[in-house]
Amino acid sequence: MNAPQRLYIGGEWVEPAGGHYEVVNPADESVVALAPEATRAQVEEATRAAADAFGSWSRTSPETRAAVLDRAADIIQREYEPWAALARAETGAPTGIARGMQVGVGVTRFRRYAKGALEPVERGLPPQVTEAGPMGGASVLGALEVRQPVGVVTCITSYNNPWANPAGKVAPALAMGNTVVVKPAPQDPLSVFKMAQALDEAGVPAGVVNVVSGASVEVGEAAVDSPYVDMVSFTGSTGVGQRIAEVCGRSMKRQLMELGGKGAAVVMDDVGEAGLDAAVSGIGTTFSFYSGQICTAPTRVIVHRSVYGALVEKLTGYLAFMKVGDPAVRGTVVGPVISAAHRDRVESYVELGRKEGARIAYGGERPVVGEGRGFYVAPTLLVDCTNDMRVVREEIFGPVVVVVPFDGGEDEAVALANDSDFGLLSYVWSGDPARAFRIARRLRTGGVGVNTIGRNMEAPFGGFKRSGVGRDVGSYALHAYSEVQSIVWAG
């Protein structure tokens, strides 16, 4: 087991006043390391350090900020293998995911926002001619739009990806000249401290980056309600996001929220054989990608009755190749979920689906891996579902897909897809591209994949309805971590 982790506050590695708690490997229930438990006073110290550092960091040149982010990416790349092994141990992600989609994406995002620091933040507006009046004589008024950093940003990150998610918050926030206090998920905070280690070695000034962790909800509460904090960036459940928003509203803190999802995968009658195979492959990623612990997954399949039987048959066959096992073992496709509590929650939804009348076409039984330890859930396919079932309406956040057949045309498909509290990402498969795009524009979601589950990483990302507030990714993340100021002058 690694040495107990310390907090990172004001450029120093600090012993946690609240002691330590165990980070458990979801694959075998062993203890990975001891994570630090911050106290409210230490969180307040971190937010104050960030506030003290903001003035000087926000005035540094874009080139200086870019250089720090680039050096941090170099360091993460240098430590790629051991840090990927740590990510695998604390998240339960299979080796390929831990390497490519966790640490690898972390490197990519630091590189992207090193370039982002150099993007223009000023835009000249057309001059305006004004007549003489009560406000003064006739004049020509020039105007400049300027994006300014928000200030101190609290970044509260999710457990499903302790590299890509924090990097997607910290890197653009720093690129724009903000300072940050990062509160990682309690289940897997160790990777976030490695990110802080990389930034520290890269030369980030004291106080610009701070990391405080803890299993107690008090740590997150303190990081949100501190008077030194100007903005909260949160990724997690809708319920927690609503509570954070209530606190932010009291002092008008800015918010960026990526919340829950229940992505609809609309499969039309004209999809064709190749399109159906592509749909099955895309939907099937739900089972393997983070063991379904991802809010962008196409977990709610809305399929035309004419291709319903073929889709269920193909998806069932696809599942036969989903090897559940130790994420460190070659050939494992589906690893464990993050904790015993979450395993029990996912399994309770499967049982609920059975009681609601859904048929379990595949899975449904707890798999036994190795010596029977670890938090494994069988990839499960629930079919013959209806839109009023809780398993269709609520986010399960596990390797479970529900299938709802429909008989009508586009209007019915769109109505079923939009009949949801969530609106993060949805998907459409059709053999007619014009039809697919027509349906996509009618879906009430922040993003739509047309005949693909792929994402353009420069496209805006965020949700409609209860799936979030704001947009990030690409240059949109730089905008999210900035305020727009106008400067007007008389010519």
Phi, psi and omega in degrees: 000140180291162179296151179305136182281144174253163176285162177238105185226127175059032179082007181236149174270116194244137175293136181285129180289340180267008180085207182228162173223163186275135168263121189257134175287117183295342184283325184220003177069015174282163179271121180283312181188176177258125180263151184279143176253107180282155172262167177303321180296323179288325175296318178297322176298320180294316180293325178292321178297320178295320179294320180294327183276346188297316184304311183286319181294320181293340180262358177292158180289151175304325179297323178295314180296319179298319182296320178297314181295321178295317179295322178297319177298320178300318183291317177299318178298320179298323183262020189309307187294307180296326181285329173292321177296322177294316179299318178298318183293320186271343180253335185083010179287140174303157187307315182299321179291315181300321181283305189278316187265347177255281182297318181301316178291327175302313177300312182301319183288325175294321177297315182300318185272348165296318174290324181297330179298337183266358179291146181301141177243005179235143178218121178285138179256156180301139178295153181238128178269127180243145176277160175297145181189196183301334182272000178137186181283172178298145183199169172247119184256123173270159180213146180229130173266125183233129174268122181248150175297150182286318183139233178271125182246122170273123180251112178253118192252161185269161183277344187285340177208092185283008173245302184298317183293308177298320180297324179290346175260308187294314185297310178292327178297315178292321180301325181277354179098011175278165168248157189227150167239117184258128175244099182285162175301141184294335185289327185214065183274350191295323179296325181293326176292328174295323176298317177296322177299318179295317179293322178298313179295330180286350176098021177295133183297154180303134177090343181291323177236132178222141179231122178232130182236169177171150176277341181281142178294341181299328181295311178295320179299317180295325180288340179269314189270002178301136178293346180277348185270132181258338185208147175237126174249118187231137169236124181167203186287155179297321181299314178293321178300322178296320180292321177297318181299322178298318179292316180298325182297333182295327181238015176059038174292142176291154184224145167227117187235119168251110190248209189290166178212154175215066191303128177273133173249101183272119180245113186273168185290340183263020189296328181078165184297312181295320179294323178295319177298319179295320178297315179299316179297318180292314179296323182297339178297338177306320185288326188262328187282107183057027182054040178079002182273065182208128188285347181268000186290144175280077188271347186239098185269124178245105193236139179295141185304328183294337179241008183300309182298319180293321179295315181298318180297314181293320181292324176296318177295323178299321182294335181298339180263004181274087181288122177268130180181187179301125183296342179276350183268132180301136179098347177292131178254319182243118177267194180281167167274175196290331186204167177295320180298320181287324175303314181296324180295314180298315180297326179294327177291321178298316178294321177299317178300319178299316181293329181283350177111001176287152177256133178275105181278337179200144176083208178096345179248144181291124179284151176252122182243130177058237182270013176089010178259162181106164189251070187264141176233134179289133171305128190230135179244117178255122184240175183058038181271162173235158189290348180271355180288144179296327180293339177272328188268334187254149180284121180271323178060050177202181184282062182229128176241136177249143183238125180242117178277154173220160187247342187272209182253211184300319183300316180292319179299315180294318180298317179295316181297321183278349180280070184204149174286343186259159179198058181267286177230138172229174187217148178228131173241122178208149176283350181250104183304320180298319178295317181299316179292325178297316178294317182304319183291341180269350182279135183270065179223155182293335178214151177224130173264125179259110182057029178199155169256003181292156178236138171275116188279012168251354181280148180297142182232129178167179190240156166273169172051229185274014179266004172144180180223127176093175181224145173221197186080144181057214179290340179297330177292322176298320178294321183297327182261031178219159172251149179261123180246142174248136176240123185240139179218157177271129181272000000 
